Amino acid sequence: MSAKPLMISQCDVRRLAITCQHLSGPRLCADQTNVMTVLRGLRYVQLDPISVVAPSHEIVLWSRLGIGVAPLLDDLLAHQRRLFEYALAAAAIVLTEDYPLYRAFMDAYPSYPELASWVEVNHGLRQHILDRLAEAGSLPTSAFEDRAVLPWKSSGWTGGRNVERMLQFLWLRGRLMVAGRLGGERVWDLAEAHLPETVGQAALPMAEAISTAVEHAARALGVACPRDIRRYFFGLNSAPPLDAAINQLRSEHRLLPVEIEGDFGPVASFIHCDTLETLEAIQADRWQGRTVLLSPFDNLISDRDRVERLWGFSFRNEMYVPKAKRQYGYYVLPILHGERLIGRVAPRLDRRRDVLEVEGLYLESDICPTSDLYRAITGQISDLATLTGVSGVEYGAIVPEAWREKLGKV
């Protein structure tokens, strides 16, 4: 583990991260093969119930593959079952081929005794859910009776929601899977009934599962320190110890140490051996960026601290900030242009008027609003409107001064 670190520039760190996230070069066409290619690179996409413009997971894949991703994703989830829903740092769409990895974490859940005790006391509710699914097949949440003898106590939104809490436990434990949705309601089925027969259901040994997760995260991130890896795959607070896995992967030369030029701090960082060729191409100036709008929950920017460290771009979700205190807007999509995050778009869908409203279009203070940049950004906004199914785009008053006349804001 004493190998001399590779030297890498800050620019190359950003370009490698963007490339590993399938956000560089010409956009791939939207087909099932490319959806799976992207998901094998990212390893998951986050699900979010808020759909101001379109569901977050759909925007994440649109950023990489363009129009037409939604039916492809639905088919892979509901019919082919090559994907399924599970919880990492948040609810996510993950690869069914990774099921043995997740099975290890399912078997270890829950990690705190209070929940285990509540589940055991309410064994009648648990058995009711399992029996109903065994008899009737897949069912929505509303199909189950609340047979809890001890209510679930919580200061948050789950307080008193006994059926939902038990379903969540059985899902995270691996007894149930999300088989689909009726409107906004999840439909459940027994895991053994929903999983394809070709999928191995035995759990990986925990040490191997952690090591595999570390490798997935390292490949997706490009250059990463242990904290980046932990946040990407597990969330900061729920991760098992990663030191042993990282040290073992270093000794096997799967993770290679890197030294980043400039002031990136003293934290040890690594690159996965599988991405070395990509790095070499970047350092040989064989790299092409593009202009992309990113979901606020996009994998590239989900770790806000890392975004600020690598790009110097401060991005916070203002959905729960009072309107008067918001700096940019309720729902904001960062703009990736080449290797930089250069601004934000605040869109809102108005289906009644059949338009995508752009309430604000903001550029960072050092970004020059050129004609080429105008065409690149407005082209992406028009494409986003097409994704949502509306016929036009309407811009509000907050736009770069140099573009006001072009956007009809004089």
C-alpha positions as CSV (number, residue, x, y, z in Angstrom):
1,M,0.0,0.0,0.0
2,S,3.0,2.3,-0.3
3,A,2.6,2.9,-4.1
4,K,3.5,6.4,-5.1
5,P,0.3,8.5,-5.7
6,L,-0.8,9.4,-9.2
7,M,-0.6,13.1,-9.8
8,I,-3.9,14.6,-11.2
9,S,-5.1,18.1,-11.8
10,Q,-8.3,19.6,-10.4
11,C,-9.6,19.9,-13.9
12,D,-9.0,16.2,-14.6
13,V,-10.7,15.3,-11.3
14,R,-13.8,17.1,-12.5
15,R,-13.6,15.7,-16.0
16,L,-13.2,12.2,-14.7
17,A,-16.2,12.5,-12.4
18,I,-18.4,13.8,-15.3
19,T,-17.2,11.0,-17.6
20,C,-17.8,8.3,-15.0
21,Q,-21.3,9.7,-14.6
22,H,-22.0,9.4,-18.4
23,L,-22.3,13.2,-18.8
24,S,-19.5,13.8,-21.3
25,G,-19.2,13.3,-25.0
26,P,-22.1,12.8,-27.4
27,R,-25.3,11.8,-25.7
28,L,-26.2,8.2,-26.1
29,C,-29.5,7.3,-27.7
30,A,-32.3,6.2,-25.5
31,D,-32.7,2.5,-25.7
32,Q,-32.7,-0.3,-23.1
33,T,-29.1,-1.3,-23.6
34,N,-28.0,2.3,-22.9
35,V,-30.3,2.6,-19.9
36,M,-28.6,-0.4,-18.4
37,T,-25.1,0.9,-19.4
38,V,-25.8,4.2,-17.6
39,L,-27.3,2.4,-14.5
40,R,-24.3,0.1,-14.3
41,G,-22.1,3.2,-14.2
42,L,-24.2,5.0,-11.6
43,R,-25.3,1.9,-9.8
44,Y,-28.6,3.6,-8.7
45,V,-30.8,6.6,-9.3
46,Q,-32.6,8.2,-6.5
47,L,-36.4,8.2,-6.3
48,D,-38.1,11.4,-5.1
49,P,-41.9,11.9,-4.8
50,I,-41.7,15.6,-5.8
51,S,-42.5,16.0,-9.5
52,V,-42.4,19.8,-10.2
53,V,-41.3,19.1,-13.8
54,A,-40.8,15.4,-14.1
55,P,-39.8,12.6,-11.7
56,S,-36.2,13.0,-10.6
57,H,-35.1,9.5,-11.8
58,E,-36.5,10.3,-15.2
59,I,-34.6,13.6,-15.4
60,V,-31.4,11.9,-14.3
61,L,-31.7,9.5,-17.2
62,W,-32.9,12.2,-19.7
63,S,-29.7,14.2,-18.9
64,R,-27.7,11.2,-20.1
65,L,-29.9,9.7,-22.8
66,G,-32.5,12.2,-23.9
67,I,-36.2,11.8,-24.6
68,G,-37.9,8.4,-24.4
69,V,-36.4,7.1,-21.2
70,A,-39.6,6.8,-19.1
71,P,-41.2,3.8,-20.9
72,L,-37.8,2.0,-21.1
73,L,-37.3,2.4,-17.4
74,D,-40.9,1.3,-16.6
75,D,-40.4,-1.9,-18.7
76,L,-37.1,-2.7,-17.0
77,L,-38.7,-2.2,-13.6
78,A,-42.2,-3.7,-13.9
79,H,-41.9,-6.3,-16.7
80,Q,-38.3,-7.5,-17.2
81,R,-37.6,-6.9,-13.5
82,R,-33.9,-6.1,-14.3
83,L,-34.3,-3.2,-11.8
84,F,-36.0,-2.9,-8.5
85,E,-36.6,-0.3,-5.8
86,Y,-34.6,-0.4,-2.6
87,A,-33.3,2.2,0.0
88,L,-29.7,3.4,0.0
89,A,-29.2,6.8,1.5
90,A,-32.8,7.3,0.1
91,A,-35.2,5.3,-1.9
92,A,-33.6,4.4,-5.2
93,I,-33.8,2.3,-8.3
94,V,-31.1,-0.3,-8.3
95,L,-29.9,-3.2,-10.4
96,T,-31.4,-6.7,-9.9
97,E,-28.1,-8.2,-10.7
98,D,-26.8,-6.5,-7.5
99,Y,-29.4,-8.4,-5.4
100,P,-26.9,-10.6,-3.5
101,L,-25.1,-7.4,-2.5
102,Y,-28.3,-5.8,-1.1
103,R,-29.3,-9.1,0.4
104,A,-26.3,-8.8,2.8
105,F,-27.6,-5.5,4.0
106,M,-31.2,-6.7,4.2
107,D,-30.2,-9.6,6.4
108,A,-28.3,-7.1,8.8
109,Y,-31.4,-4.8,9.1
110,P,-32.4,-3.4,11.5
111,S,-29.3,-2.1,13.3
112,Y,-31.2,-0.8,16.3
113,P,-33.1,-2.8,18.9
114,E,-36.1,-0.5,19.3
115,L,-37.4,-1.3,15.8
116,A,-36.8,-5.1,16.2
117,S,-38.7,-5.0,19.5
118,W,-41.6,-3.1,17.9
119,V,-41.8,-5.6,15.0
120,E,-41.8,-8.6,17.4
121,V,-44.6,-7.2,19.5
122,N,-46.6,-6.6,16.4
123,H,-46.1,-10.0,14.9
124,G,-49.8,-10.2,14.1
125,L,-49.6,-7.2,11.8
126,R,-46.5,-8.6,10.2
127,Q,-48.1,-12.0,9.6
128,H,-51.3,-10.4,8.3
129,I,-49.3,-8.7,5.6
130,L,-47.3,-11.8,4.6
131,D,-50.5,-14.0,4.5
132,R,-52.5,-11.5,2.4
133,L,-49.7,-11.3,-0.2
134,A,-49.3,-15.1,-0.2
135,E,-53.1,-15.5,-0.8
136,A,-53.8,-12.6,-3.2
137,G,-50.5,-11.7,-4.8
138,S,-49.4,-8.1,-5.2
139,L,-51.5,-5.5,-3.2
140,P,-51.3,-1.8,-2.6
141,T,-50.6,-0.3,0.9
142,S,-54.3,0.4,1.5
143,A,-55.2,-3.3,1.2
144,F,-53.8,-4.1,4.6
145,E,-55.5,-3.7,8.0
146,D,-53.8,-2.0,10.9
147,R,-53.5,-4.9,13.4
148,A,-50.8,-3.3,15.5
149,V,-51.1,-3.8,19.2
150,L,-48.4,-1.3,19.9
151,P,-48.5,1.9,17.8
152,W,-45.3,3.1,16.2
153,K,-44.1,6.2,18.0
154,S,-42.3,8.9,16.0
155,S,-41.9,12.6,16.2
156,G,-41.9,12.7,12.4
157,W,-44.3,11.8,9.6
158,T,-44.3,8.0,10.4
159,G,-45.9,8.5,13.8
160,G,-49.0,6.2,14.2
161,R,-48.6,4.9,10.6
162,N,-48.3,1.3,11.6
163,V,-49.0,-0.5,8.3
164,E,-46.6,1.8,6.4
165,R,-43.9,1.2,9.0
166,M,-44.3,-2.6,9.0
167,L,-44.2,-2.6,5.2
168,Q,-41.1,-0.5,5.3
169,F,-39.5,-2.9,7.7
170,L,-40.4,-6.0,5.6
171,W,-39.1,-4.2,2.4
172,L,-35.8,-3.2,4.0
173,R,-35.5,-6.7,5.5
174,G,-36.0,-8.2,2.0
175,R,-39.2,-10.0,2.7
176,L,-41.2,-7.7,0.3
177,M,-40.5,-5.9,-2.9
178,V,-42.2,-2.9,-4.6
179,A,-44.0,-4.6,-7.5
180,G,-45.4,-1.3,-9.0
181,R,-47.5,1.8,-8.2
182,L,-51.1,2.7,-8.4
183,G,-51.1,6.5,-8.7
184,G,-48.7,7.5,-5.9
185,E,-49.4,4.3,-3.9
186,R,-46.8,1.5,-3.8
187,V,-47.9,-2.0,-4.7
188,W,-46.2,-4.8,-2.7
189,D,-45.4,-8.4,-3.3
190,L,-43.4,-11.2,-1.6
191,A,-39.8,-11.0,-2.7
192,E,-39.7,-14.7,-3.8
193,A,-42.7,-14.0,-6.1
194,H,-41.3,-10.9,-7.6
195,L,-37.7,-11.7,-8.2
196,P,-36.8,-13.3,-11.5
197,E,-35.9,-17.0,-11.1
198,T,-32.5,-16.4,-12.7
199,V,-31.4,-14.0,-9.9
200,G,-29.2,-15.4,-7.2
201,Q,-30.9,-14.8,-3.8
202,A,-28.1,-15.8,-1.5
203,A,-26.4,-12.9,0.3
204,L,-22.8,-12.0,-0.3
205,P,-20.7,-12.4,2.8
206,M,-20.8,-8.9,4.5
207,A,-17.1,-8.2,4.0
208,E,-17.5,-8.9,0.3
209,A,-20.7,-6.9,0.1
210,I,-18.9,-3.9,1.6
211,S,-16.0,-4.3,-0.7
212,T,-18.2,-4.5,-3.8
213,A,-20.1,-1.4,-2.7
214,V,-16.9,0.5,-2.3
215,E,-15.8,-0.5,-5.8
216,H,-19.1,0.5,-7.3
217,A,-18.9,3.9,-5.6
218,A,-15.3,4.5,-6.5
219,R,-15.9,3.7,-10.2
220,A,-19.0,6.0,-10.2
221,L,-17.2,8.9,-8.6
222,G,-13.9,8.9,-10.5
223,V,-11.7,10.2,-7.7
224,A,-13.0,9.8,-4.2
225,C,-11.9,9.9,-0.6
226,P,-13.5,7.5,1.9
227,R,-16.1,10.0,3.0
228,D,-17.2,10.4,-0.7
229,I,-17.5,6.7,-1.1
230,R,-19.5,6.4,2.2
231,R,-21.9,9.1,1.2
232,Y,-22.4,7.9,-2.4
233,F,-23.5,4.4,-1.6
234,F,-24.7,4.4,1.9
235,G,-25.4,7.9,3.2
236,L,-23.1,9.4,5.8
237,N,-24.8,8.0,8.9
238,S,-25.8,4.5,7.9
239,A,-22.6,3.1,6.4
240,P,-20.8,0.2,7.9
241,P,-17.0,0.7,8.6
242,L,-15.2,0.9,5.3
243,D,-11.6,1.0,6.4
244,A,-10.9,-2.7,6.1
245,A,-12.4,-2.9,2.6
246,I,-10.5,0.2,1.4
247,N,-7.2,-1.1,2.8
248,Q,-7.8,-4.6,1.2
249,L,-8.6,-3.0,-2.2
250,R,-5.5,-0.9,-2.0
251,S,-3.4,-3.9,-1.3
252,E,-4.9,-5.6,-4.3
253,H,-4.2,-2.5,-6.4
254,R,-7.9,-2.1,-7.1
255,L,-7.9,1.3,-5.5
256,L,-4.9,3.5,-6.4
257,P,-3.9,6.6,-4.4
258,V,-3.9,9.9,-6.1
259,E,-2.6,13.3,-5.3
260,I,-4.6,16.3,-6.5
261,E,-2.7,19.4,-7.5
262,G,-3.7,22.6,-5.6
263,D,-5.4,23.0,-2.3
264,F,-7.8,20.1,-2.0
265,G,-6.9,19.3,1.6
266,P,-5.0,16.5,3.2
267,V,-7.7,13.8,2.8
268,A,-6.4,10.6,1.1
269,S,-8.1,10.1,-2.3
270,F,-8.3,7.1,-4.7
271,I,-9.1,6.2,-8.2
272,H,-10.4,2.7,-9.2
273,C,-8.1,0.8,-11.5
274,D,-10.9,0.3,-14.0
275,T,-11.0,4.0,-14.7
276,L,-7.3,4.5,-15.5
277,E,-7.8,4.3,-19.2
278,T,-10.4,7.0,-19.0
279,L,-8.1,9.2,-17.0
280,E,-5.3,8.7,-19.5
281,A,-7.6,9.8,-22.3
282,I,-8.6,12.9,-20.4
283,Q,-4.9,13.7,-19.7
284,A,-4.2,13.3,-23.4
285,D,-6.8,15.9,-24.1
286,R,-9.3,13.4,-25.6
287,W,-12.3,14.7,-23.8
288,Q,-15.5,16.4,-24.9
289,G,-17.9,18.1,-22.6
290,R,-21.5,19.0,-23.2
291,T,-24.3,21.2,-21.8
292,V,-26.7,19.4,-19.5
293,L,-29.4,20.3,-17.0
294,L,-29.2,18.2,-13.8
295,S,-31.9,17.0,-11.4
296,P,-31.4,18.4,-7.9
297,F,-31.0,14.8,-6.9
298,D,-28.6,13.8,-9.7
299,N,-25.9,11.4,-8.7
300,L,-23.2,13.9,-9.7
301,I,-24.4,16.5,-7.3
302,S,-26.1,14.5,-4.5
303,D,-23.2,15.2,-2.2
304,R,-23.4,18.9,-1.8
305,D,-20.2,19.3,0.2
306,R,-18.3,17.4,-2.6
307,V,-19.8,19.6,-5.2
308,E,-18.6,22.7,-3.4
309,R,-15.1,21.1,-3.0
310,L,-14.7,20.0,-6.6
311,W,-16.6,22.7,-8.5
312,G,-16.7,25.6,-6.1
313,F,-20.5,25.6,-6.7
314,S,-22.8,26.1,-3.7
315,F,-26.0,24.2,-4.2
316,R,-28.7,23.8,-1.7
317,N,-32.2,22.5,-2.0
318,E,-34.6,25.4,-1.3
319,M,-37.9,23.4,-1.4
320,Y,-38.3,23.7,2.3
321,V,-37.1,27.2,2.6
322,P,-39.8,29.9,3.1
323,K,-40.5,31.5,-0.3
324,A,-39.3,35.0,0.9
325,K,-35.9,33.5,1.9
326,R,-35.2,31.5,-1.3
327,Q,-32.3,32.7,-3.3
328,Y,-33.1,31.0,-6.6
329,G,-36.5,29.1,-6.4
330,Y,-38.5,26.2,-5.1
331,Y,-37.1,23.7,-7.7
332,V,-33.8,24.4,-9.3
333,L,-31.8,22.4,-11.9
334,P,-28.0,23.1,-12.0
335,I,-26.4,23.7,-15.4
336,L,-23.3,21.6,-16.3
337,H,-21.4,23.1,-19.2
338,G,-18.2,21.2,-20.1
339,E,-16.3,20.6,-16.9
340,R,-18.0,23.4,-14.9
341,L,-21.3,24.0,-13.1
342,I,-22.1,27.4,-14.4
343,G,-25.6,28.3,-13.3
344,R,-29.1,27.3,-12.5
345,V,-32.6,27.0,-14.1
346,A,-35.7,27.3,-12.0
347,P,-38.5,25.7,-14.1
348,R,-42.1,25.0,-13.3
349,L,-44.6,23.0,-15.3
350,D,-47.9,24.6,-16.1
351,R,-50.0,22.0,-17.8
352,R,-53.1,24.2,-17.8
353,R,-51.3,26.6,-20.1
354,D,-49.3,23.8,-21.8
355,V,-45.9,25.5,-21.1
356,L,-42.7,25.0,-19.1
357,E,-42.2,28.2,-17.2
358,V,-38.6,29.3,-16.5
359,E,-39.0,31.4,-13.4
360,G,-35.3,32.2,-13.3
361,L,-32.2,31.6,-15.4
362,Y,-29.1,32.3,-13.4
363,L,-25.4,32.2,-14.4
364,E,-22.5,32.3,-12.0
365,S,-20.9,35.7,-11.8
366,D,-17.8,34.8,-13.8
367,I,-19.7,33.2,-16.7
368,C,-19.9,35.2,-19.9
369,P,-23.4,34.9,-21.5
370,T,-22.2,34.2,-25.1
371,S,-24.5,33.4,-28.0
372,D,-23.1,29.8,-28.1
373,L,-24.0,29.3,-24.4
374,Y,-27.4,30.8,-25.0
375,R,-28.1,28.2,-27.7
376,A,-26.8,25.4,-25.6
377,I,-28.8,26.2,-22.5
378,T,-32.1,27.2,-24.2
379,G,-31.8,24.1,-26.4
380,Q,-31.7,21.9,-23.2
381,I,-34.6,23.8,-21.7
382,S,-36.7,23.2,-24.9
383,D,-35.7,19.5,-24.8
384,L,-36.9,19.4,-21.1
385,A,-40.2,20.9,-22.2
386,T,-40.5,18.1,-24.8
387,L,-39.8,15.5,-22.1
388,T,-42.7,16.8,-20.0
389,G,-45.1,16.8,-23.0
390,V,-45.8,20.6,-23.1
391,S,-45.7,22.5,-26.3
392,G,-43.6,25.6,-25.3
393,V,-41.3,27.4,-23.0
394,E,-42.0,30.7,-21.3
395,Y,-39.3,32.8,-19.6
396,G,-39.8,35.0,-16.6
397,A,-38.1,38.3,-15.8
398,I,-35.0,36.8,-14.2
399,V,-32.6,36.1,-17.1
400,P,-29.1,37.2,-18.0
401,E,-29.1,40.9,-19.2
402,A,-27.4,40.0,-22.5
403,W,-30.1,37.5,-23.4
404,R,-33.1,39.6,-22.5
405,E,-33.9,40.7,-26.0
406,K,-33.5,37.2,-27.4
407,L,-35.9,35.9,-24.8
408,G,-38.4,38.7,-25.4
409,K,-37.7,40.3,-22.0
410,V,-37.0,44.0,-23.0
